[in-house]
Amino acid sequence: MEDGVPETMSSHILFYVNGREVRVSQPDPEMTLLYFLRNEMHLTGTKLGCGEGGCGACTVMASRYMAVGSSKEIRHAALNACLAPLCAMDGLAITTVEGIGSTRTSLHPVQERIARAHGSQCGFCTPGIVMSMYSLLRNNLLPTEEELEIAFEGNLCRCTGYRPILEGYKTFTKGCCGSGKCCADRKTDKSSVVLFDASSFAPLDPTQEPIFPPALMISGSPKPLAIRGPRVQWYRPVTLDQLLCLREKFPAEPSSPDHKGPCSRLVVGNTEIGVEVKFKNALFEVLICPSEVPELCCLETSGEGLVVGAAVTLDQLEAKLLKLKDELPEHKTRLFCALLEMLRWFAGKQIRNVASLAGNVVNASPISDLNPTLVAGKAQLNLASKESNRTIVLDAGFFTGYRKTTLKPNEVVVSILLPFSREQEFIYSYKQARRRADDIAIVNAGLQVVFSPSSSSPGSLTVEECTLCYGGMSYRTVTATKTQSALIGRQWNRDTLKEACTLLLEDLPLALDAPGGMVEYRKALVLSFFFKFYMTVLSRVFPNPLSPEESSVTQVFQREPTRSSQGFDEIPHSQETK
């Protein structure tokens, strides 16, 4: 063992592609799964589109035999092959569009329905859309319309529009198009036309799907990896001690003037690092993947809240938060609900399947969707290094500059505690972007207030604690400190609202030449978010305080299932034709 790092670390990876075993010795850590599929395995159905996980043309399904509580289950997830490092595929089973069916053998029902529903023109995006639908069905044989549309948030089609794609795939959903009867039974009129005969589609038979490779199920615990490429080294520790030893040897930045070795970055989903490498020509000499360290994979409740391991994906977190929201008293889950509201609009499904909460915190983006809400909710970071452990409350002081934090070079985030909210505590999150789903924010916010009964005015509430945290208003996540201080001890009324709006503009100034532009609009969003927060909290703590017009401010946007029609001119039988 050298510096705590086992010398017996493996230098080869083993995974499956469409049921075929693939062994790669000393793979290049800079190679993506997409490059390997297309150039080494000649599986060219998976396409390269945007290269940054936004268009979904490169979507494949990754299956994994993983621990879920005290047992193990096979989990399937759609991911972007353009961002997925080849080295991270060890122990996984990858399925591409070629692996589910073809015209040479027979089409899978997912392939047949998009073709016969006229959902493909140029065909470039079609394999990715097919694999997103296939991944959804492998996890849920009878999804709802809402689940169907969520599955496609990370897929773009530039030819057909989405009507034939969605209508073809709605035949897989509960109630078939959500109307209680199949869309194929609808009568046509002058404003709508049936695109296909759904009754002729081949049924979906889950017993005919490829099985998960038994060899991966009996292979035992994952082995540590140490792979050295031409320019980049890749390590995958499997214990916390191995991870801390690697971080000590390869810190995030030089820990002292005498440090001469390479520095490292921790990578879980590669959704940020992959973009920096491709579009900013960044080079990270050492990449450490902690996804197999048990302490970083925990997702469990404690007496204080929910403990989220640093390698837990956003999709896993979202499922857990939804479960707790239904099981626990409403007042304890207000932070969870605020995070769920942000996750509704966070990237696409393929990104949420691999990205982690801790990665969002450590990347310290000034427009992070989740960091303002975590600051408002007083989340706690559990940190560890070879020399010590410590716990800190996440606040705006954690972000010291553009993508800079107070983390020590040899520290790692082990887990994040999301505390239960208190009975008189209210937390809400807000985001404005150019489009609702799968887009970066212009401004976002996490706003929190805690009340205590007012001694001077019975029946009213006094602000005991307040956090107003914003993204998109500086080079880092910031809080409105003057406004927060001014609100302490004040009653929650219209005078307080007016004063807060005045102070917010002083707290969060923007120069006319601020990066990102839209200076006046961003300032207006800061006030709009606080006004919405004020009115929402007011409606929660006092009975019927708002007029019907004011109540509209507090409504949370709910997207209705997509409906579509096709207009055309019908030629009367009496009209002469030439």
PyMOL commands that set and color helices and strands:
alter all, ss='L'
color gray80, all
select helices_A, chain A and resi 33-40+86-89+97-99+109-116+126-139+145-151+163-172+175-178+183-185+198-200+206-208+214-217+240-249+273-280+294-296+314-327+330-343+349-352+357-363+371-376+396-398+481-487+494-507+519-541+548-554
alter helices_A, ss='H'
color red, helices_A
select strands_A, chain A and resi 12-17+20-25+59-68+71-80+93-95+225-228+233-236+264-266+286-288+299-301+305-309+380-384+389-393+399-401+404-405+412-419+425-433+441-453+461-471+478-479
alter strands_A, ss='S'
color yellow, strands_A
deselect
rebuild
show_as cartoon
